[in-house]
């Protein structure tokens, strides 16, 4: 097996693991705040041990560390909203709402960076948003989950735009450690108030949930990121982005197989999802056309 094939396999395993995170949001019955706190806590400890053992922990300035810690707070809020969306609706709805990240990124990137405003990206993002609106308008059961899901996408877009400045300057695993440490600090401070506002059925995970939390942290976070970084040494950024579009597809198919969510969904979901799929395909053709020139 040549290196390119190995890289593509690693990339698709990473994308599949990312799609599996939505399913884990159902299997872990902790409320969304506690779920994310445990996920980040296990990930931060694991990453720290891994980087110290490999002697790969990069030294950065205090100013840059503070910046990463603040950006990490956005990751924590994004994850809480993402799992909140799933728990107030289902995996399929949560992943579909995440597709609106593209529109928010197209609107925010020119504000935070020097990138030229792109009407094409806004139009493509708006098609995704129209798909979400169809589901929202015709299926009242999931409106709370959809609103939380759109908030999740907004925070994901802000995080990705702000993070672009650091990707080329700091080793990804070191960057992730600092950012998630910031997210852990924020959630730890807010958790007493959060639990008072949203009383949980239980605070400590049961044995099965500990197992799923370890899968979420070790496999879907640390290992998935490591595989993605290894793949990026061989494949282009275009191939990576193209593959990442499969994340909601994998997640929704898993939800159909494991939880039979297709029985819960109305025609409006499939119409909305079709619009989102069209916007993704059009974006793929657009990027492919740019690659040729």
C-alpha positions as CSV (number, residue, x, y, z in Angstrom):
1,X,0.0,0.0,0.0
2,X,1.5,3.3,-1.0
3,X,1.8,6.4,1.2
4,X,-1.0,8.3,-0.5
5,X,-3.5,5.4,0.0
6,X,-2.4,5.2,3.7
7,X,-3.0,8.9,4.0
8,X,-6.5,8.8,2.5
9,X,-7.4,5.9,4.8
10,X,-6.2,7.8,7.8
11,X,-8.1,10.9,6.6
12,X,-11.4,9.0,6.2
13,X,-11.0,7.3,9.6
14,X,-10.6,10.7,11.2
15,X,-13.7,12.1,9.4
16,X,-15.7,9.0,10.4
17,X,-14.6,9.5,14.0
18,X,-15.7,13.1,13.8
19,X,-19.1,12.0,12.6
20,X,-19.4,9.5,15.5
21,X,-19.2,12.3,18.1
22,X,-22.9,13.1,17.4
23,X,-23.9,9.5,18.1
24,X,-21.9,9.6,21.4
25,X,-24.0,12.6,22.4
26,X,-27.0,10.3,22.6
27,X,-25.2,7.3,24.2
28,X,-23.8,9.6,27.0
29,X,-26.9,10.6,29.0
30,X,-25.1,13.4,30.9
31,X,-26.5,16.9,30.1
32,X,-24.5,18.8,27.5
33,X,-22.5,20.9,29.9
34,X,-21.2,18.0,31.9
35,X,-20.6,15.9,28.8
36,X,-18.4,18.6,27.3
37,X,-16.6,19.2,30.7
38,X,-15.7,15.5,31.0
39,X,-14.7,15.4,27.3
40,X,-12.3,18.3,27.6
41,X,-10.9,17.2,31.0
42,X,-10.0,13.8,29.7
43,X,-8.6,15.3,26.5
44,X,-6.4,17.9,28.2
45,X,-4.9,15.4,30.6
46,X,-4.3,12.9,27.8
47,X,-2.8,15.5,25.5
48,X,-0.5,16.9,28.2
49,X,0.8,13.4,29.1
50,X,1.3,12.6,25.4
51,X,3.1,15.8,24.5
52,X,5.4,15.6,27.6
53,X,6.2,11.9,26.9
54,X,7.0,12.7,23.2
55,X,8.8,15.9,24.2
56,X,6.7,17.8,21.7
57,X,5.2,20.5,23.9
58,X,6.1,23.8,22.1
59,X,7.0,26.9,24.2
60,X,4.9,29.9,23.4
61,X,4.7,33.5,24.7
62,X,2.3,34.4,27.5
63,X,0.4,36.8,25.2
64,X,-0.1,34.0,22.6
65,X,-1.0,31.5,25.4
66,X,-3.7,33.9,26.7
67,X,-5.0,34.4,23.1
68,X,-5.3,30.6,22.6
69,X,-7.0,30.2,26.0
70,X,-9.6,32.8,25.1
71,X,-10.2,31.1,21.7
72,X,-10.6,27.8,23.5
73,X,-13.5,29.3,25.4
74,X,-15.3,29.4,22.0
75,X,-14.7,25.7,21.4
76,X,-16.2,24.9,24.8
77,X,-19.3,27.0,24.1
78,X,-19.6,25.5,20.5
79,X,-19.5,21.9,21.9
80,X,-22.0,22.6,24.6
81,X,-24.4,24.1,22.0
82,X,-23.7,21.2,19.6
83,X,-24.6,18.5,22.1
84,X,-27.4,20.7,23.4
85,X,-28.9,20.7,19.9
86,X,-28.7,16.9,19.7
87,X,-30.3,16.4,23.1
88,X,-33.1,18.8,22.3
89,X,-33.7,17.3,18.9
90,X,-31.6,14.4,17.5
91,X,-28.3,13.6,15.9
92,X,-29.5,14.3,12.3
93,X,-30.9,17.7,13.2
94,X,-27.7,18.7,15.1
95,X,-25.5,17.8,12.2
96,X,-27.6,19.5,9.6
97,X,-27.6,22.7,11.6
98,X,-23.8,22.5,11.7
99,X,-23.8,23.0,7.9
100,X,-24.7,26.7,8.5
101,X,-21.1,27.2,9.6
102,X,-20.1,27.9,6.0
103,X,-22.4,30.9,5.8
104,X,-21.3,32.4,9.1
105,X,-17.6,31.9,8.1
106,X,-18.2,33.6,4.7
107,X,-19.8,36.6,6.6
108,X,-17.2,36.8,9.4
109,X,-13.9,36.1,7.7
110,X,-13.7,39.4,5.8
111,X,-14.4,41.2,9.1
112,X,-11.7,39.5,11.1
113,X,-9.1,39.0,8.3
114,X,-8.1,40.7,5.0
115,X,-9.9,38.1,2.9
116,X,-12.1,39.7,0.2
117,X,-15.9,39.4,0.7
118,X,-17.3,36.6,-1.5
119,X,-20.9,36.8,-2.6
120,X,-20.6,33.3,-4.0
121,X,-19.8,31.9,-0.6
122,X,-22.6,33.8,1.0
123,X,-25.1,32.5,-1.6
124,X,-23.9,28.9,-1.1
125,X,-24.2,29.4,2.7
126,X,-27.6,30.9,2.3
127,X,-28.8,27.7,0.4
128,X,-27.7,25.7,3.5
129,X,-29.6,28.1,5.8
130,X,-32.7,27.8,3.6
131,X,-32.5,24.1,4.0
132,X,-32.4,24.5,7.8
133,X,-35.3,26.9,7.6
134,X,-37.5,24.4,5.7
135,X,-36.9,21.9,8.6
136,X,-37.5,24.6,11.2
137,X,-40.7,25.9,9.6
138,X,-42.4,22.6,8.9
139,X,-41.3,20.5,11.9
140,X,-42.1,22.4,15.1
141,X,-40.8,19.5,17.3
142,X,-37.1,20.4,16.8
143,X,-37.2,24.2,16.9
144,X,-35.3,24.6,20.2
145,X,-32.7,22.1,19.0
146,X,-32.3,23.9,15.7
147,X,-31.8,27.3,17.3
148,X,-29.2,25.9,19.6
149,X,-27.6,24.1,16.6
150,X,-27.4,27.4,14.7
151,X,-25.7,29.0,17.7
152,X,-23.2,26.1,17.7
153,X,-22.4,26.8,14.1
154,X,-21.9,30.5,14.8
155,X,-19.4,29.8,17.6
156,X,-17.7,27.2,15.4
157,X,-17.3,29.8,12.6
158,X,-15.9,32.5,14.9
159,X,-13.4,29.9,16.4
160,X,-12.2,28.8,12.9
161,X,-11.7,32.3,11.6
162,X,-9.8,33.4,14.7
163,X,-7.8,30.2,14.7
164,X,-6.5,30.6,11.2
165,X,-4.0,33.1,12.3
166,X,-2.3,30.6,14.6
167,X,-2.3,27.4,12.5
168,X,1.0,28.2,10.7
169,X,2.7,29.5,13.8
170,X,2.1,26.9,16.5
171,X,2.2,23.1,16.5
172,X,-1.4,21.9,16.2
173,X,-1.3,19.6,19.3
174,X,0.2,22.3,21.5
175,X,-2.4,24.8,20.2
176,X,-5.2,22.3,21.0
177,X,-3.8,21.8,24.5
178,X,-3.8,25.5,25.3
179,X,-7.2,26.1,23.7
180,X,-8.9,23.2,25.4
181,X,-7.3,24.2,28.8
182,X,-9.1,27.6,28.3
183,X,-12.4,25.8,27.5
184,X,-11.9,23.6,30.6
185,X,-11.3,26.7,32.8
186,X,-14.4,28.5,31.5
187,X,-16.7,25.5,32.0
188,X,-15.3,24.7,35.5
189,X,-16.0,28.3,36.6
190,X,-19.5,28.3,35.0
191,X,-20.5,24.7,35.9
192,X,-22.1,25.5,39.4
193,X,-24.3,28.1,37.8
194,X,-25.1,25.9,34.8
195,X,-26.1,23.0,36.9
196,X,-28.3,25.2,39.0
197,X,-30.1,26.5,35.9
198,X,-30.2,23.1,34.2
199,X,-30.4,20.5,37.0
200,X,-29.0,17.2,35.7
201,X,-30.4,13.7,36.4
202,X,-26.9,12.6,37.4
203,X,-23.5,14.3,37.7
204,X,-21.1,11.3,37.7
205,X,-21.0,9.1,34.5
206,X,-21.9,5.4,34.9
207,X,-19.5,2.7,33.9
208,X,-20.8,2.6,30.3
209,X,-20.6,6.4,30.0
210,X,-17.0,6.5,31.2
211,X,-16.2,4.1,28.4
212,X,-18.0,6.3,25.8
213,X,-16.3,9.4,27.2
214,X,-12.9,7.8,26.8
215,X,-13.9,6.9,23.2
216,X,-15.0,10.5,22.6
217,X,-11.8,12.0,24.1
218,X,-9.1,9.5,23.0
219,X,-10.4,8.3,19.7
220,X,-12.7,11.1,18.4
221,X,-10.6,14.0,19.6
222,X,-6.9,13.1,20.2
223,X,-6.5,10.2,17.8
224,X,-8.7,11.8,15.1
225,X,-6.7,15.0,15.2
226,X,-3.4,12.9,15.0
227,X,-4.7,11.0,12.0
228,X,-5.7,14.2,10.3
229,X,-2.3,15.8,10.8
230,X,-0.6,12.7,9.4
231,X,-2.9,12.7,6.4
232,X,-2.2,16.4,5.7
233,X,1.5,15.6,5.2
234,X,0.5,13.7,2.0
235,X,-2.9,15.0,0.8
236,X,-3.9,18.5,-0.2
237,X,-6.0,20.9,1.8
238,X,-8.6,20.6,-0.9
239,X,-8.8,16.8,-0.4
240,X,-9.1,17.3,3.3
241,X,-12.0,19.8,3.0
242,X,-13.7,17.6,0.5
243,X,-13.5,14.7,2.9
244,X,-14.7,16.8,5.9
245,X,-18.0,17.4,4.0
246,X,-18.7,13.7,4.6
247,X,-18.8,14.2,8.4
248,X,-22.5,15.0,8.7
249,X,-23.3,12.2,6.2
250,X,-21.4,9.6,8.3
251,X,-23.1,10.9,11.4
252,X,-26.6,10.9,10.0
253,X,-26.2,7.4,8.5
254,X,-24.9,6.2,11.9
255,X,-27.9,7.7,13.6
256,X,-30.2,6.0,11.1
257,X,-28.6,2.6,11.7
258,X,-28.2,2.8,15.5
259,X,-31.3,4.9,16.5
260,X,-33.6,4.5,13.5
261,X,-33.9,8.3,13.3
262,X,-35.4,8.1,9.8
263,X,-38.7,7.1,11.5
264,X,-38.7,10.4,13.4
265,X,-38.1,12.7,10.4
266,X,-40.6,14.3,8.1
267,X,-40.3,15.1,4.4
268,X,-39.2,18.6,5.3
269,X,-36.0,17.2,6.7
270,X,-35.1,15.5,3.5
271,X,-35.9,18.6,1.4
272,X,-33.8,20.7,3.7
273,X,-31.0,18.2,3.7
274,X,-31.1,18.1,-0.1
275,X,-30.6,21.9,-0.3
276,X,-27.6,21.6,2.1
277,X,-26.1,18.7,0.0
278,X,-26.6,20.9,-3.2
279,X,-24.7,23.8,-1.6
280,X,-21.9,21.4,-0.6
281,X,-21.6,19.9,-4.1
282,X,-21.6,23.4,-5.7
283,X,-18.8,24.5,-3.3
284,X,-16.8,21.4,-4.2
285,X,-17.1,22.2,-8.0
286,X,-16.2,25.8,-7.3
287,X,-13.0,24.8,-5.4
288,X,-12.1,22.2,-8.1
289,X,-12.4,24.9,-10.8
290,X,-10.1,27.1,-8.8
291,X,-7.6,24.2,-8.4
292,X,-7.4,23.9,-12.2
293,X,-6.5,27.6,-12.8
